[in-house]
Each structure stands twice: as C-alpha cells, then as structure tokens.
Amino acid sequence: MPRDLLPRLLAHLDEPAARRCVILSGGIGAGKTRTAETLARDLAAHGVSVGGVLAPRVLSDGETIGYRIRDLLTGEERPFARLEPPGVSVGRFFVSEGSLRFALAAIDRATKEARVVFADEVGRWELGGGGLSPAVRSLLASLALPVLLVRSEFVAVVVQAFSLEEVDQVELEGAHAS
C-alpha cells in the first residue's frame, strides 16, 4: 500500500465540502483488493467507520477460479463469481444473482452508516449499467467518501460515465493477488 494513502484519505474526510472520489486503479493482479483490505483495516483502527464490499479472489493452484464478496460493515462473506453456471455471465465468470443483491444492499446500507465506502470492482459491467452500478450511483450521491476499485484501462471511462469531477486516483503497480 502506498505510504501516503491513509493520510490522503483521512485528509479527504477532514474536507467534507470538497466532494472527492478515490479510485484505486491497477491492472489485474496489481493488488487493488489487498490494498483496499489494508486501507479499510487502517481506517477502522483510526476510528473511521468503513463499509461497502470487497471481492477477494478464490485461487486454486495459483489460478483465479472465482471471487467472494465481503460486506465490510458486517464481515459477512458469500461466494460471488465462479467459472461455472448458474449465474449471470460476466466475462468468463458467472455471478450469483443472490450475492449481487447482497453486494448492492451492503453498499446501500454503508452509504448511510459509514464514512468511507468501498466498491470492488467498478468495470465493464457497471459501465453498461449492470452489476454494482445502481449502488455506486447511490454511493456517489451520499455523504460518504467513495473508494472505487477500477482496472487502469477503465478509469477514464468510469470517470466520464459516473460524472466524477473531483478524483484522487491512486495507481497501484505490481503483481500481487488483488
């Protein structure tokens, strides 16, 4: 995690008039989710309420075979995406509709109860209006500080599609499991 990331977020919380959106970006495997997990833990240690969802990978023999979805407010976790049906086809994965509803509800609840809300990941599906898109729009209209995890290739399109004016982008580099 970049050393200045926690102080940057704490500074954003001290400036509520300046509505910013923090974007953690990087390629596949750059460590977006791992960085967000550390950041959420560090924010909580500083007394900041955090919520939203993170989607850690499920690995088998070093290969990604799916994702879990974790509600940061409750700690509850569910299977989210896997290589085999059933579910909604998204890229090479099938997303559980029940787990998607769980994720949407977790983000919506967090916009009312947390100061910092994570959304992992905002990508092609959300740009098409699906996936986490409705909850991300609610998050961006809330008083919470949004932290969006976005692949580098989608950052400019996400900024445009969600009409983000004030963005603090943190580009992560490296080959860590995200």
N, C-alpha and C positions, 0 to 999 in steps of 0.2 A: 504494500500500500504506500503510495507517495506520502512522504513525511508531512507535507503541508495540508493534506486533505482534511483531517479532523479540524484543525484550526480554521480552515476555509469554511467548512460547514457551520461551525459554531459562530463565525463572524456573520454568515448569512442569517442565522437565527436572531442575531442582535440587530439586524436591519430589516424589520418586517415590512417597511414601506417599499423597499426595493424587491419586488417580486421576481425572484430568480428561479430557474430550474437547473438543477445539477445533472449533468449527463456523464455517466461513467461509460467510456467507449473503449473499444478494442476489438481485435479480431476474435475468431473462435479460439478458445483456449488461452486468451490473454489474461484471465484472472478477474473478470468483471464481478462474478458472483462471489468469489473468495474475498475480493476487496470489499464488496458490499457487506458481507458477513462480519468482517473485522470492523468496518466502519460502524455498523449497527451496534455491535457489542461495545465499542469505544464510546459512542454517543450515549448509550444506556448507562455506562459507567460514569458519565458526566451528568447524569440526571435528566437526560433528554429522552422523552418518550418517542419510541420508533414503532412503525407499523408497516403494513404493506406485505408484499410477497417476494421471496427469493426462490429461484428454481435451480437447486444444485443438480449436477449430472448424476446419473446412475451409470457406473462403469462395470464392464466385465472384460477381463483380460486386456485392460487399457483402452477398450473401445467404448464409446458412448452408446448405451442401449436404451436410454430414456432419461427422464427428468422427474424429480419430485417437486412439489410445491409446498413452501413453508410459510405459514402465517406468522409474521414477526411479532404481532401483539400477543398471540396465544401460544406460540411454539408448535401448534398442531401442524402435522405434515401429512401429505397424501401423495400417492402416485399421480403423476401429471401427464406425461407423454411416454410412449413406448413405440417400439418398431412394428408391433403387430396390432391389427384391429382388435377390439372395436375402438371407436372414437372418431373424431373429426380429423381428416387427413390434412396435415400441415407439413409441407416438405416431405421428408422421409419418415416422419413420426405421425402417430395417431394420438390426439389429445383427448383425454377423458372429459366428456361434457360436464359430469358432476364436479370434477376437480376444477374445471374452468369456472363454474358457478361459485365454487368455494373461493377461488382466487379473486374473482370480481367482488364478492362480498367482503373479503378480507381488506381489499384496498379501500372500498367504500367506507367500511367501519373505521379504518385507520385515518381517513381524511377528517373524521370527527373527533378522534380520540388521541391522535399522535401529532407531534410537532414535525417529525420527519417521516416521510412515507416513500418506500421503495417500490418500484415496479420492474420486475425482471421477467421477461425482456420485452422491449418495445421494438418490433421489427416489421417484416413484410406483412404478416397477418394483421397487425394493428394498423398499418398504413392503408390496408384495404377495408378498414372499419370493423374488423373482427377481433377475436382474441381479447386482450385486455383493454382495447380501445375505449369502450364506454367508461370504465373505471379510471383510466388515465385522464380522460376529459374531465371527470368529476374532481380528480385529484388536482389538476391544473387550475380549476376554478375555486379550490378550497384555500384555507389559510395555512395549510401545512406546506413545508418545504419539500418539493418533489425531487426524488433522486431516481432518474430513469437509467436503466442499463440498456445500451444500444450498441450494436455492431458498428464499427467505424464507417463501413460502406453506406449505412443508412442515416447517419447523423444529420446531414444537410436536409434530407427529405423529411425526417421526423421533425426537425425544427420548423420547416415550412408547413407540413401537414397539420401540426398541432399549434401553429401560430405562436411559437415561442419567441419572445422578444429579448428577455434577459437570460442568457445561458452561460453557465460556468461549466465548460467541458473539460473533463479530465481524461486524457488518452492514456490507456494502460498498454504497456508493451511487455512481451514475454510470453513464454509457453507454460502457463500454469493451468491447472484444471479450473475452469470457471463454473 
